Amino acid sequence: MMKWQISDLFGMNVYSDKAIFLGKVEDVVLDVTNKKISGLALTGVNQNVLDIKNYQGVVIPYRIVKEVGDIILVRHIPGAFKMSEPLFGE
């Protein structure tokens, strides 16, 4: 298991496990009571995938994060992401 610090997450690209770019990590939301990360605040959000209306960004729950490495990979949740065009082979 690779160790990393919270500050390493800032600026990382976030992709769904269907290889769709979602945005970049702008901030990390902490659950101080339970001493864990509760969400990732994204900026530069792919508006073709995430509906952010008039907001600058979006917070995604950390529980959907699958992997953290060179990028952050999150679980694709059907219905959570809007799609303007089909994925490969769909």
Phi, psi and omega in degrees: 000126181281135177264145178211163178256156180305321181297338177293336183286332184300130179084356181287145175283142180244128180233150171281165178286004171258018177064037178252124178292129180254323180161191179244147179288120177262325183203164179241132179262124183255142170260095186294322181301314182264002176055051178211167176281131179254340180193167176239125177271121183257147172233170183060037187292137175289100185287351173284344184247316182249131179270106183251005179051239183260011181276161180278336183201195183211151174252126176255142180293137182293338181296343179269359177288127179264316185215147172233121179210239174288334175227172173253127181251125180245154179291132176282122180253113180305131180091341181278331181249130175277150180233127178268343178217152182290153174282171179304130175076005180255000000 
